[in-house]
């Protein structure tokens, strides 16, 4: 050993003597070895006489020591080992090849970083040589060595080294088609090799870029091909797979895939995903799509979280490309999308969210426009809506509202009759998506759930001509209003409130403020929607549910008054309307009694509750058709409600009962049959909103204007104002008169007015106002002309002209 | 041994069942495996031949003909020096698909790649494609043409030797060792890398 140290000054002679002492007398190299360079002799000495004896350990240590102490020799050692191995492969002496590889491995691990580069060259040549053979064992061995090499951290860059062959060969190995046993081994080796290549190259910017499409197009399909196997044989193989995990190609491929995706940076995601999509296309793996879902989940879970939405985008783009494919494929892709979209939702922010939603909506629109109504296309739309819902489900709440508003803005307006079926379909589909999103949303405060910009269009939609659509809107309202899980219990009109076991909580202040502010427009919209002659019992029942939910969610005496006002309004509508069918009127009466039972129960007004029960009992006796269930057709002998006034809800009675329980019912007794708000701020905001909506000029809205017969909410008010005699005299009077007097006088007049209109006949009213209302008449005529023929009938009813009459006769009412 | 001077990558393409794997087996191992199953993905063989006095190593990538493996097989085109497009002379459809294959080659392979058209299975009696038709097609598309039989070992050796010679000729013509991104430089023969200019 001491002599070995003089190797720093290596002379061939010294080496020769050295070997003479060192060499085993029994070595096969014998005498001639003395005349060979020292490194060759050392290399030769590690090979045993018989390959099955294995590497000569002691000599291997010598070789290692030599290579460490004279690092400049390492490349020659490597080269020589390689040559020997190549010769042995040629001679099919595989035992020696294995030994040579083992020696290479040991040297590689022993080498210090600076000298590694020299040795790696021949090491990789050796690995390649082994991979080129047809012997599975050698290929596997080579892969193992390559993996060892890949695990070494190199600190010097190697610009010229390329892994092209390895990627190609390992990918080919992943597809090995040998007999079962060998096949799995080779495939495992191939996957491990690919994993090693990725590991080796990914961390180092200076070596070959593994993210080139050339490589990814090989690596990704190879991994997928192996993963795919697992999903096909999962059931019968899962049992015996568990213990030998890591050696099973599908499992390993999956791990490798995770690693690969996990390392992908933003720019590389596309390169990785493109082959994935192509693989699915070519192997027809979209239908059925279990494997696709499985794979994309893996991708989503292993990808760096901030990029996850890119996957969604790319998949969405793929959906774009597949516009021409069969609906089943698109459905499958959309399903995959819906399965993974939730994972991305957590990371998506700002514009990306809307982008994703937008493109989903675009797909929906395309689908609606192109495919008319095949079942497949329907499924596709369902899948898209599901995806939308899933996505929304995982977004923070504030974004859900944004999304709902966004979807709302996509719904085509105006809701006129002359639209194409496709438009209609789109509207209802979008509403369905809205409903889907809505069900995922958990309302906390009503005012955050319903910002004005969302509430108003929604209410406008609730007056759509199509009853189906109105039903959808009501459902959206239900899910958004319901906070305590009462929706199920209230979805059917019931008279035994106690059985329902409602979950009631005292409403919070923000909610009350909300309902004070927006209640009127909500009630108005509901009231108006009840006037539609296309309503089915479902529609009416849905309105009941909405009102019932509002009542439960906002249980306070103030809202009770509003609701009762609305009830009375609905009742009078049922009595006086000419447009509604008898069945619809009965339905309305049912709705009224249903709510009348519910309200006092929720707010606990015993007398009123008793009254409601008495009414129910009486109706059971005499008019069961005014009780649930609601039907679309009633038997002919049912008496119209006008004939049985004692079975109706009496305003005075209600007022009295309210008073009896200490609730100020003055508002209820003051105003005319329907007017959700009394005079004041509420009415102001209400009127304002109607002015706004009527400006949009939709038929429905104009109609609703006419139906509103409350003084305060009259649309004529705004027009009327400037015409009134705001003279100095009148102003002075206002200023000088004490407030109480004026209020009293006003109340008195109001009473008179309502009295007059309640008692006087229509013709009388007309006669009384005849000479004065030409201007208004003209104005109204204009509006009537713009209405369609069917609606014209509606307009001719008394209420339509009551407004002008009223205004003409009692202009002083409008002072305030 | 390993003192080859040139390394060429040859890729075989063509419809499923035309005999690509059999051609490769016949050439590299000298056997005709009856009942050869369909290739999965890509297979790999190597053979060193002597051209003149030089040793030339041929890396032969045998691709699957099945449509579903198209994505992986296409990725091998790019680095090829020569592409062997195989059809079955007893099967008209395999010939009809040739334009599609050519389109794919245009798209994915290097433009300078050497292209050879091979009509395989001439040992069969039920010939559907006359030799002239194949020749014409090859001529029209500027390719070499050869008819072979892997079973009878007709022309197989000649096919690969011809390719090796041509590639070597090319390599010699452009002898300047220029950097080729598609070559694999770990091999000792780095001067061989620029061998794929189009034949004239």
Contacts between the chains, C-beta under 8 A, distances in Angstrom:
chain1	res1	chain2	res2	distance
A	82	B	2	7.7
A	83	B	2	7.0
A	86	B	1	6.0
A	86	B	2	4.2
A	87	B	1	6.2
A	90	B	1	5.8
A	121	B	186	7.0
A	124	B	186	5.1
A	125	B	186	6.1
A	125	B	187	7.4
A	125	B	188	7.4
A	128	B	186	6.6
A	128	B	187	7.8
A	129	B	2	7.0
A	132	B	44	7.8
A	132	B	46	4.5
A	132	B	59	7.8
A	134	B	29	7.7
A	134	B	45	7.4
A	160	B	185	5.5
A	161	B	185	7.5
A	161	B	186	6.5
A	162	B	183	8.0
A	162	B	184	5.5
A	162	B	185	5.3
A	162	B	186	6.3
A	164	B	79	6.5
A	164	B	182	7.5
A	164	B	183	8.0
A	164	B	184	4.8
A	165	B	59	7.9
A	165	B	184	4.7
A	165	B	186	7.2
A	168	B	42	7.7
A	168	B	44	7.6
A	168	B	61	7.2
A	168	B	76	6.6
A	168	B	79	7.3
A	169	B	44	6.0
A	171	B	41	7.3
A	171	B	42	6.7
A	171	B	72	6.8
A	171	B	75	8.0
A	172	B	41	6.5
A	172	B	42	4.3
A	172	B	43	6.3
A	172	B	44	4.7
A	172	B	61	7.3
A	174	B	41	7.0
A	175	B	40	4.5
A	175	B	41	2.6
A	175	B	42	5.9
A	175	B	43	7.8
A	175	B	64	7.6
A	175	B	69	7.7
A	175	B	72	7.2
A	176	B	40	7.3
A	177	B	37	6.3
A	177	B	38	7.8
A	177	B	39	6.4
A	177	B	40	4.3
A	177	B	43	7.5
A	214	B	75	6.4
A	214	B	78	5.8
A	214	B	79	7.5
A	217	B	71	6.6
A	217	B	72	7.2
A	217	B	74	7.1
A	217	B	75	3.6
A	218	B	72	6.2
A	218	B	75	4.7
A	218	B	76	7.4
A	221	B	41	7.7
A	221	B	69	7.9
A	221	B	71	5.1
A	221	B	72	4.2
A	221	B	75	7.8
A	222	B	41	7.0
A	222	B	72	6.6
A	225	B	40	7.8
A	225	B	41	6.6
A	225	B	72	7.5
A	275	B	71	5.9
A	278	B	71	4.4
A	279	B	71	5.6
A	282	B	67	6.4
A	282	B	68	4.9
A	282	B	69	7.4
A	282	B	70	5.4
A	282	B	71	5.5
A	283	B	68	4.6
A	284	B	68	7.3
